[in-house]
């Protein structure tokens, strides 16, 4: 059986027709993620991506390897994906979620169910038959019980309503609550509906699950509800070390706009008694018990009114309730809580363009960086039972991400488990470096400059700006497969690519993250244009061949460029905001706008005008490509239609493409191929003077006179 490394290298060597991956090869590039370290620290399970062109899906399989990476094999071989591996505390079983065809027909298509498999291989056993599938799940300390969350099914009254009146939705009235359940993996399964008496359960012929649907002999175990009602909707949770309690975060309901109502509860597993631990203003999320079970740590905005851009801190509260105490107050970034060990609380955080694991001393507030070197991008941490070992994904500058295992004491170098990045050795990839400049108001801004491997500072290159979303996203100098924007293709054609970490980006502290408050678009555009000017001043950029593109917040900033500047030859707006008023009344996350602009459009219409690209439409001259999913709730589609119509009315070349069936992300390979090819053709025409391509390409954009 080919390892992921061997398979990836074979594909690259056999199909490489140029110095860089084609768009299809970029979409087929394998990536590793989701590391799960065994309790003894000797084995790691991880996910490897797979591009299924036939079913138009990105899928993931589970692999298992020894800690030295020398012995790796496929653990699950199924149609659809297997993800989210979790070792039982005794190391006997591995639980995972899969949307594979299950044995239970009454569940919804593509619903994620929990399966359990022996790490030595064999057939996976299905543990749940949830109508809407499983959300989160965790093993109990007894290695027999798995707790999980799932949405409540429609009530009889709701089903009767559909039968009588047809389907419709009551806004703020039809939200399905998510609740906490458990299942005993050792319990006798419940018999499924009768089938052909001659049918026999399937067996696996190798160490991986067979490609047929798993059919354990007697169905799945019965699940038991822990929480219920319409008072809260459960989010993340964790077990106490003795298995008697579960701490969980819950909000008013599952709607994103109500995320600020999240707070922390504890439930006694034996009697299902629920206690609210934290009553101070939220949001409070991601609770974890102390090793002795007397306290609960959680992530909090610490009462910040505008928590969308405030630092997320770690606080602790007694398990009996009381006033929380922030224990990470001096750490100037979002702290993502991972677990609480005898040696302290582990959390992850960004550090400019790097990412690290940290250990917090609860008593003193001192923070120690665990991962090294300083410029590594590390994430997705999983610990051994004694917390002496940690597995994670990581990448260095100009390298792809791999799975590593390291000591949490800092002794010795990290052990590299996977080698997927080796498949890129057949290509001559662009080089990435971190650059910095001063913005118009004096703020220091960083970004990643992507250059040809044979870059010559004496030449002049076209410059394309690729802007990340968020605004609290971040660009880094490591290599990852192209999505949405074919960066390697652009660089191979002779361009430089600037990926600015404009104000509001994560990794640079709370003050920098707040610099675009009541300054959205305006300050962001200043950061981008000052970065462009900085590169032009160095003499290697052709100022007459500059373009911009981005998705979400990056699309918004690109729309701002379209309507505020005549210095760009072409722009591509992906799911971008054109009018904050239109956005505010249509989005599923209304608090975002209220917090960043510190007002509603009814209270302060001027700030909504000032920060909306549509306000400056009279200045628009730049040919603009607009792309979006037609079911986008995060950035409402009317924003794209508004910008398109305004540009058309102004006689500016514009093309708009809607991808059917997609929300905010475009997350299937064929449509991602279309998105990238549209951008390659659009900028090929306006930056390099190439003729418009037929078919999938943009074609001649109409100009209204």
C-alpha positions, -999 to 999 in steps of 0.1 A, spaced: 0 0 0 14 34 -9 20 58 19 7 94 14 42 105 7 48 79 -20 14 86 -36 18 124 -36 54 122 -50 43 99 -78 15 122 -88 38 152 -88 65 136 -108 41 120 -133 20 151 -141 43 181 -136 42 199 -169 57 231 -157 78 245 -129 48 250 -106 17 229 -99 -12 234 -122 -45 245 -106 -57 209 -106 -25 197 -91 -28 223 -64 -63 211 -56 -50 175 -55 -21 183 -31 -23 163 1 -22 179 35 -19 164 70 -39 177 100 -58 166 130 -30 149 150 -42 127 179 -14 113 201 -19 80 219 -20 81 257 14 65 259 29 90 234 41 62 211 16 65 182 -2 92 164 -33 92 143 -37 120 117 -58 130 87 -46 131 51 -67 149 25 -79 133 -7 -95 151 -37 -125 131 -51 -132 146 -85 -159 121 -93 -180 131 -62 -167 166 -62 -155 166 -26 -124 171 -5 -122 141 17 -100 129 45 -87 95 57 -71 85 90 -36 72 91 -17 59 121 21 60 126 47 52 152 62 82 168 93 80 146 71 81 114 89 50 100 58 28 102 26 44 89 -4 28 74 -40 36 65 -65 31 93 -97 39 75 -104 33 38 -139 44 31 -160 65 8 -166 99 23 -144 112 51 -131 100 85 -120 129 108 -115 140 144 -97 110 158 -98 106 196 -80 79 216 -97 63 245 -77 71 277 -66 34 280 -54 34 244 -77 5 235 -99 23 210 -99 52 185 -131 71 180 -137 92 149 -165 109 130 -175 99 95 -202 108 70 -197 74 53 -229 55 44 -239 40 77 -260 10 86 -289 32 98 -311 45 70 -331 70 90 -302 94 95 -298 124 71 -275 120 41 -239 132 49 -246 133 86 -215 127 107 -218 97 130 -193 84 157 -174 52 149 -149 33 171 -120 12 157 -92 -9 172 -59 9 165 -45 -24 152 -71 -23 124 -103 -41 116 -139 -30 111 -151 2 126 -182 0 147 -209 26 144 -218 42 177 -245 67 169 -275 71 146 -283 108 150 -307 124 125 -286 155 122 -253 139 130 -228 146 158 -212 179 165 -185 175 192 -175 144 211 -151 133 238 -141 101 256 -149 98 293 -121 89 316 -135 53 320 -127 46 283 -162 32 279 -183 63 276 -183 90 249 -201 123 254 -213 141 224 -236 170 212 -262 169 186 -291 191 175 -326 182 187 -348 168 159 -379 186 149 -407 183 174 -440 167 166 -456 202 165 -430 214 140 -435 183 118 -473 188 120 -469 224 109 -449 213 78 -476 188 70 -504 214 73 -487 245 59 -456 234 41 -421 246 49 -414 281 62 -392 296 88 -400 319 117 -370 342 122 -357 339 158 -383 313 164 -373 281 148 -338 275 161 -330 239 169 -312 235 203 -280 215 206 -278 192 237 -254 168 254 -257 131 253 -236 100 262 -232 65 247 -216 35 262 -194 18 236 -194 -14 255 -232 -16 258 -252 -43 239 -262 -27 206 -298 -21 198 -311 -44 170 -317 -26 137 -348 -31 116 -350 -66 102 -332 -73 70 -327 -103 48 -319 -132 71 -292 -144 48 -273 -111 51 -240 -114 71 -219 -87 87 -189 -76 66 -154 -82 77 -122 -64 68 -95 -80 48 -67 -57 59 -57 -33 86 -80 -6 72 -118 -4 72 -133 -20 41 -148 2 14 -183 -13 21 -206 3 46 -198 -10 81 -224 -35 94 -218 -44 130 -240 -74 139 -266 -58 161 -269 -22 153 -257 7 175 -258 12 212 -286 33 228 -276 69 235 -287 87 267 -296 124 270 -280 146 296 -293 181 289 -326 192 274 -350 221 270 -350 255 252 -331 275 278 -296 270 263 -278 254 234 -247 235 242 -213 243 225 -180 229 237 -175 207 267 -150 185 287 -150 158 313 -138 160 349 -108 138 355 -129 114 377 -157 112 351 -185 124 374 -190 158 359 -190 175 325 -183 212 321 -199 228 291 -204 262 275 -239 271 262 -255 301 246 -291 313 242 -293 293 210 -271 282 181 -273 314 161 -240 332 157 -255 366 166 -262 352 201 -227 339 206 -221 367 232 -246 350 255 -223 319 260 -214 310 295 -201 280 315 -221 253 333 -214 220 350 -236 189 349 -234 160 373 -235 129 351 -252 107 377 -283 129 384 -281 153 355 -281 183 378 -270 215 359 -252 244 377 -244 277 360 -208 285 371 -203 320 356 -229 348 356 -207 377 346 -211 392 311 -198 368 284 -189 353 261 -173 325 282 -164 293 263 -143 261 262 -143 250 298 -117 225 312 -114 210 347 -83 214 369 -65 181 376 -80 179 411 -115 188 398 -120 218 422 -118 245 395 -128 251 359 -107 271 334 -124 287 304 -119 313 277 -134 347 284 -137 382 269 -134 394 305 -164 417 303 -152 435 271 -182 452 255 -167 448 220 -154 413 223 -151 406 185 -117 423 185 -108 421 223 -82 397 236 -97 363 246 -82 355 280 -82 325 303 -100 326 336 -107 301 364 -137 296 386 -144 272 415 -164 241 404 -191 252 429 -194 286 412 -183 321 421 -165 351 407 -140 342 379 -104 352 381 -85 360 349 -51 342 350 -36 352 316 -42 389 317 -7 400 307 -7 378 275 -14 401 246 -32 378 221 -61 355 219 -54 325 242 -70 293 229 -73 269 259 -63 233 253 -61 215 286 -51 218 323 -23 195 335 -4 193 368 22 215 352 -1 243 342 -27 253 316 -17 246 280 -30 270 253 -22 280 218 -18 314 203 -4 334 174 28 353 176 29 376 145 31 352 116 41 323 138 19 300 160 29 283 192 20 262 222 22 279 256 21 268 292 5 291 318 14 290 355 -20 295 371 -6 308 404 18 334 390 4 342 355 38 334 340 36 321 304 62 298 288 65 292 251 68 255 245 72 251 207 104 262 189 120 277 168 104 311 170 92 313 134 74 279 133 37 279 126 23 252 149 -13 243 156 -37 214 164 -21 201 196 -27 167 212 -11 155 244 0 121 258 -18 112 290 11 124 312 14 156 292 51 149 285 46 145 248 26 166 223 17 160 186 8 188 163 8 202 128 36 226 120 54 244 91 85 265 88 89 294 63 89 281 27 79 246 38 45 228 39 28 216 70 36 182 85 28 163 117 54 164 145 58 149 180 79 168 206 86 168 243 67 195 263 98 200 284 117 214 254 142 186 254 154 175 220 142 183 186 107 177 173 103 144 155 88 147 120 62 120 114 49 129 79 67 139 47 39 152 24 59 183 16 83 161 -3 58 158 -31 65 195 -40 102 189 -46 94 182 -83 85 219 -87 103 252 -84 80 271 -60 79 307 -52 98 320 -22 81 338 7 95 363 31 80 386 58 82 423 49 71 454 69 63 490 62 48 521 78 11 529 70 -3 564 66 -9 569 103 26 555 113 14 520 123 39 493 114 23 467 91 37 433 81 29 411 52 42 382 32 59 389 -1 59 360 -25 86 361 -52 99 340 -80 127 317 -70 150 336 -95 139 370 -83 160 398 -97 157 432 -78 169 450 -109 138 439 -129 103 453 -126 75 429 -119 37 432 -119 23 432 -84 -8 413 -72 -22 419 -38 -40 389 -22 -59 400 10 -69 376 37 -103 376 54 -114 380 90 -104 407 95 -86 387 122 -71 363 97 -34 362 90 -10 353 62 22 334 69 53 326 50 48 288 49 36 269 18 1 256 15 -19 245 -16 -35 274 -35 -72 279 -30 -94 306 -46 -63 325 -59 -36 307 -80 -6 324 -64 20 299 -77 6 304 -112 7 342 -109 43 341 -97 53 317 -125 39 342 -150 63 368 -136 44 386 -108 51 394 -72 23 387 -47 19 407 -15 -3 393 12 -7 421 38 -15 415 74 -34 448 76 -47 464 108 -72 441 125 -51 410 117 -45 385 145 -11 378 159 0 414 166 -18 421 199 -51 436 210 -42 472 201 -33 464 165 -64 443 162 -85 473 172 -69 498 148 -97 494 122 -125 500 147 -147 527 132 -120 527 105 -129 496 84 -120 499 48 -104 533 52 -75 522 74 -73 488 58 -70 504 23 -43 528 37 -23 497 49 -26 480 16 -17 510 -6 12 520 17 25 484 13 22 488 -25 40 521 -24 68 506 -2 75 480 -28 73 504 -57 98 526 -39 123 497 -38 124 498 -76 113 463 -86 75 468 -91 58 480 -123 34 506 -109 13 504 -140 5 467 -135 -10 463 -100 -41 442 -91 -59 432 -60 -81 403 -49 -95 387 -17 -124 368 -1 -147 379 27 -130 408 45 -103 406 18 -131 410 -8 -144 440 11 -110 457 10 -107 449 -27 -141 465 -32 -128 495 -14 -99 496 -39 -123 494 -68 -142 524 -57 -114 544 -41 -84 541 -64 -75 543 -101 -40 529 -95 -51 492 -100 -55 476 -134 -79 449 -121 -97 438 -89 -114 406 -79 -140 408 -51 -148 375 -34 -179 375 -12 -171 411 -2 -191 438 16 -200 468 -6 -225 484 18 -225 480 56 -261 489 58 -270 461 33 -247 438 52 -260 446 86 -297 438 79 -289 406 60 -260 389 77 -262 361 103 -236 378 125 -250 413 131 -230 420 163 -198 421 142 -209 453 125 -222 469 156 -190 462 175 -165 473 148 -185 505 139 -197 510 175 -232 519 162 -262 506 143 -270 523 109 -300 539 127 -278 555 153 -249 566 131 -256 564 94 -225 585 86 -200 559 99 -218 533 78 -214 556 47 -178 564 54 -167 528 56 -188 515 27 -172 511 -7 -205 519 -24 -203 555 -11 -173 561 -34 -187 545 -65 -185 577 -85 -147 572 -85 -148 536 -97 -128 529 -129 -112 495 -122 -124 463 -140 -139 441 -113 -146 404 -111 -172 395 -84 -175 359 -71 -197 344 -44 -218 314 -32 -255 320 -38 -264 308 -3 -240 330 16 -254 341 50 -222 355 64 -217 382 37 -252 386 21 -254 381 -17 -272 415 -21 -239 432 -14 -224 416 -45 -255 425 -66 -253 461 -54 -217 465 -63 -222 448 -97 -252 470 -106 -234 502 -96 -203 493 -116 -224 485 -146 -244 517 -143 -210 536 -141 -197 519 -173 -170 500 -154 -161 465 -168 -176 440 -143 -184 403 -143 -203 385 -115 -203 347 -109 -225 330 -85 -216 294 -74 -248 275 -68 -254 257 -35 -225 273 -16 -225 295 15 -196 317 25 -168 293 16 -165 276 -18 -155 242 -5 -157 217 -34 -129 211 -58 -147 217 -91 -160 251 -80 -127 260 -65 -111 251 -99 -137 275 -115 -129 303 -89 -91 300 -96 -94 298 -133 -117 329 -134 -91 348 -115 -62 335 -136 -80 346 -168 -92 379 -153 -57 391 -143 -41 374 -173 -61 398 -195 -58 430 -175 -22 426 -161 -6 406 -190 -27 417 -219 -38 382 -227 -71 377 -247 -101 366 -227 -105 329 -227 -136 311 -239 -157 288 -218 -150 289 -181 -130 321 -185 -146 355 -180 -153 363 -217 -155 399 -227 -170 419 -198 -198 443 -210 -193 480 -208 -225 500 -205 -224 535 -221 
